């Protein structure tokens, strides 16, 4: 039994969770981690019972204004845990807009049995009148049961999103030996995207086998899953539970598992296959590899018109030195950096064809477009070509911003433009024969489209949004051309063309910050990418919204298809706490969705909880747009760039060769100088002789006459 006088940690309030103080372990009352709800007193509507700890739902509600309201949990296998914190997520659809509906006083107690007298209070706190995750910490306490008691509210019946509980760091866990499903929403898993119209993608991650199904008559579908923070995970196996509430003949039958270390759209490699029998038994596909994204590609079902699947579990592996994805910070990870070497740096001046530097095969070379308007020239010498084409890998930092042209005998024979490449790397192929080729690298203008949400939920934020947009326009550089789209249920393009004229831009938006109705985000992005298709050079879009799409004609799968096809960088700006409400249909939150879109287009995602921060976010995007354009070039034969080892070796050889060639050039230059001096001396002597009236010429003596 616990001592009668259990020590309490002094705490009069809860702690708002942000990335630095977020728990770095598994929530042990989560259903997916073996947690169970043992008791709810007073009894509430049974339909809300699973929502307390399923990790993805939007709310749990008490039946009436009754308190205390007690909820008691147990842990995996009935084991005893050492707890030191409880998290109450007060965010629901109601509290997100009316924070005075969050619970107020909460008491945390632990026990080794279920008897009321056995529970001992370990903490008490008053929750902030704010929607979001709030943490109550206390001295470590041994517990087989956890009781969370709501003692009062700010006026409404008790409601909240989730309850979480965490163990003292460094101690043995009750989850030891239990496979960890990192696809579960409560463990940070999410459905990043799916390729066919469907409802309730979140049911793939809820642990209840209710099931997901396509709305369209299709036997094929791709589902892409992400983990906490979109970090790289060691995947031991993927488990598919096919049974659901849908017809047996709609069950997935065959397919493949693919994994990617890059983005939700790129870099997928096959890692396994599956076949599900009609009986619907769970299927395990061993993986044993690392991945940031896992794709379940269904290629056939059991004959039904649409396709269904019950549950997807992705089990995390272990190995020496590996850190679980749950141990890192909660914020989204950045895109995977390019694996490359810096190589030689361009030698300035190289601003004209006459000043061109040398680009050697298989030797990387880096440069910068600095200052704005700079052009860099290089020469590539081809002797005895191995193939009729040479490949050139162009990399950009933080993405490709530069154009590249290839010249021979002063004539342009090929060109690459970043219009259709939002990525960090592109491989270009040029036809070549013996000879000398000139390369020109320069930065074309950037066309930037600002797409902002003017739906009714933005009413309190439009003044700050206007300040943010106008501040962004004030700091544009001349090479950035801008247009704007205002959207609610419809889209309005504010200018007939892109422009860098600041007065014209400010005049265009001056009367365009009034609010409308719903949020047609996907339609707005569709309209924006179509507008950008009409311009060339660098293209980017800033998309700002405060919640889920509620009015688009463009389906979510088609939204992802246009993102993939139109190659436009999408900077995403999310505002307000409703960005963290999970959308059942999508299997993710608006925040995660926007992070995945930015990651897939090699851009950045920004998030703000207050309207005042919007200006700072636009300034951050402006800073990135104003960065110096860095690039690197690598010429090589064949389809794939040479290994880093081969590049290093080639770089060393060519440096030596360049030094020898440079020495020879200096020798020839000096020799030419001496010859010129001799000519000048001869001319002077001849001139002097002519001045005295003599017509004799300077003739060198013949050795035989000496």
Buried (B, 14 or more C-beta within 10 A) or exposed (E): EBEEEBEBBEBEEBBBBEEEEBBBBBBBBBBBBBBBBEEBBEEBEEEBBBBBBBBBBBBBBBBEEEBBBBBBBBBBEEBEBBBBBBBBBBBBBBBBEEBEBBBBBBBBBBBBEBEEEBBBBBBBBBBBBBBBBBBBBBEBBEBBBBBBBBBBBBEBBBBBBBBBBBBBBEEEBBBEEBEBBBBBBBBBBBBBBBBBBBEBBBBBBBBBBBBBBBEEEBBBBBBBBBBBBBBBBBBBBBBBBBBBEBBBBBBBBBBBBBBBBBBBBBBBEEBBEBEBEEEBEEBBBBBEBBBBBBBBBBBBBBEBEBBBBBBBBBBBBEEEEBEBBBBBBBBBBEBBEEEBBEBBEBBEEBEEBEEBBBBBBBBBBBBBBEEEEBBBBBBBEBEEBEEEBBBBBBBBBBBBBBBBBBBBEEEEBBEBBBBBBBBBBBBBBBEBEEEEBBBBBBBBBBBBBBBBBBBEBBEEBBEBBBBBBBBBBEBBEEBBBBBBBBBBBBBBBBBEEBBBBBEEBEEBBEEBBEBBBBBBBBBBBBBBBEBBBEBBBBBBBBBBBBBBBBBBEBBBBBBBBBBBEBBBBBBBBBBBBBBBBBBBBBBBBBBBBBBBBBBBBBBBBBBBBEBEBBBEBBEBBBEEBEEEBBBBBBBBBEEEBBEEEEBBBBBEEBEEEBEEEEEEEEEEEEEEEEEEEEEEEEEEEEEEBEEEEEEEEEEEEEEEEE
